[in-house]
């Protein structure tokens, strides 16, 4: 399902998006708030997208590549789709930050999730220092559920904020 907003088009992720997504996933600035380091080479991004394609085929995840004027600038996903709920994630190129694109794209995916996909609740987690992502979630209607210290992929601990959104408010 292709989603459109005023400035963006969100289309289902394709294997051919690997290079564009590697430009984000391999960028240290873009990945500083993620639970894994920036990817070191394109082959890892290609493997990751292949795994995501398999998850989409099994309908436990949906991944959209966000296009602005035909240029891939980000990604939004719904993962772990089950029991009428899913986890929302998003990532954008640093040169597109601060323009409201993430909010616009996330709101389109939320509308799809709570509308045609008939999900009733969404969750999202962000590192507490990622104030821009927190603003995106709050603008999209998410509310803070809890705050907790979590162990990241590399073994270090970090303060994380968890958000939720239910249909109808």
Secondary structure, 3 states (H helix, E strand, C coil): CCEECCCEEEEECCHHHHHHHHHHHCCHHHHCCCCCCCCCCHHHHHHHHHHHHHHHHCCCCEEEEEEECCEEEEEEEEEEEECCEEEEEEEECHHHCCCCHHHHHHHHHHHHHHCCCCCCEEEEEEECCCHHHHHHHHHCCCEEEEEEEEECCCCCEEEEEEEEEECCC
